[in-house]
Amino acid sequence: MGQRGFTLVEVTVAAAIAVILICTSLALACGRPAAAAAGLAFDAEIASAQSLARSSGNGATLVIQPAAAGEVMRLYSGRPDANNALIAGTPDVTLDAHVSESTLGAPPFTIFFDSAGNASAMRGAVAQSTVLPSDPGCPANAASLQIRIADARAVHTRTVVCAQ
């Protein structure tokens, strides 16, 4: 009786299975950094705000406020140019990371989108009853907002173009 060993195919399949199990275990153990997930949620909320701004006829308003373990984003249809002009949009989005803007600093701050989807911003949060006499423009006459999304492991930046 001859001794039988493993074939090259069997060894390759076993090694491939081991690599898949190790990679899956590491991915589950490490998880996605909160900043990466928050960055994706922020991108989706900006896209929703710009789409809503284009379709509403009166722009859109995105309020970012501090929360216990990150930030909360609240999207409104409309801009605060008259009493109760803001209409609640999508449900609030909670981010498990910290958000700041290079000039405005940490929340609360508000980003306004005109009907073309371009932004302006101000420090502080607006409510449905808030009325602003004019568009606040971009902070420090900048051409864009520089958003920083961070957790203990990573920092992600986003640029939101301001109204010209």
N, C-alpha and C positions, 0 to 999 in steps of 0.2 A: 504494500500500500504506500502510495506516494503522499508526501505532505502537500497540503494545499494551502497556499497563502492568499492574500487579498489581491485582486486585480487592480490595475491602475484606475479603472473606472470606479470601482467600489471605494477606493481611497479618495478620489476626487469628489465623489458625491458626499462622503462622510465629512470631508473638509468643508465643502460648500454649506452643508447643513450647520456645522459648528460655527462658521463665520456668520451666517444669517441669525442664529440664536444669540451670539455675542452682540452683534450690532443692534438687534431688537432689544435686548436687555439693557444695553447702554442708553439707547434712545428713551426707553421707558423710565430708567433711573434718573437720567439727567433732565428729561422733559425739554420743552421749548422754553427759552428764556422769556420772561414776562414782557420785556421790552420788544421782542420780536412779535409776539402775539398782539401787544398793544399797538405796535406800528401798523400791523395789518388792519386792526380795528379802526385806527385813526384814518388810514387811507380809505377804507370803506365809508366811513362817516363823511369825510371830505367829498368823496365822489357823490354820495347821497345828497349832501348840501348843495353842491354845484348843480346837480340834476334838478333838484327841487327849486333852486333859484331860477333856473332857466324856464321852468314850467309854471311857476307861481305868479309871475307877473310883477311881484314885489320882492324878489330875492329870497334869501334864507339867512337864518341866524344860528350860529353854533356857539353854545355857552359851555365853557370848560371850567369845572369847579373842583376843589379838593374833596377827596373822600377819605375814609378811614385808612385804606391801604392802596392809594393811587389817586385816580381822578375819575370824574363822571362827566360825560359829554351829553348835552341835551340839544336836540335839533328842533328848530322852529321854522315853519313856513312864514315868509315875510320878514320885513325889517321894521324896527321900532320907530316908524315915522309918524304914527298916530296911536292913540290909546287903543289897546287890545289889538294891534295890528299883527302881533305874533300869534300864530296858531301852532299848537303842539304838533310836532311831526312824528318821527319814529320814537320807539321807547328809548329811555336813557341807556347809554352804553358805559359800563364801568371798565376802567383800565387798571390792570394790576401793575402799573408802572407810573412813574412821575413824568409829567409833561411840563415843559416851560417854553417860553418864546424868548428869543435873544434880547429884545428890548423891553417887553412887558414883564418878563420874569415868570414866576410861578403863578398858577391860577389863584384867584379867579380871573379869567379874561374871556372876551367875546370876539368871535370872528364873524363878520358880516359878508355876505356874498351878494353882488348885484346880479341883475338878470342875465349878464354875460358870464357869470360864474367867477368873476374876479373878486378878490378879498380886500377888506379893510379890517381894522381891529382896534380894540381899546382895552385898557385895564379895567377889571371889574365885571360883574355879571349883570346882565339885563334880565328882567322878568316880563311877563306878558303885558303888564301895565306900564312898562317903561316907554317914554317918548323921548327921542333924541332930536334936537333941532336940525342937525346936519350929520352927514357922514363923517366919522372920525378920521378917515384916511388911514394910511399905513403908518405904523410907529416910526418916528424920526425921519419921515419922508423917504423911507426905504422902498425899494421896488418889490420886496417880497417879505413874507413872514418866515422866520427861521425857527422851526419847531424842533425841540429836543425831547426824545422819549427815552427814559432811562430806568434801569433797575440795577441791582447790585452786580450783575454780570455783563451788561451790554448797554451801549448807547446807540440810538438810531436817530438820524436827523431827517427832517422833511422840509421842503420849501413850498410855500403856498404863494402864488403870484398875486400881487396887489393890483387893485384897479388903477388904471393909468390916468 
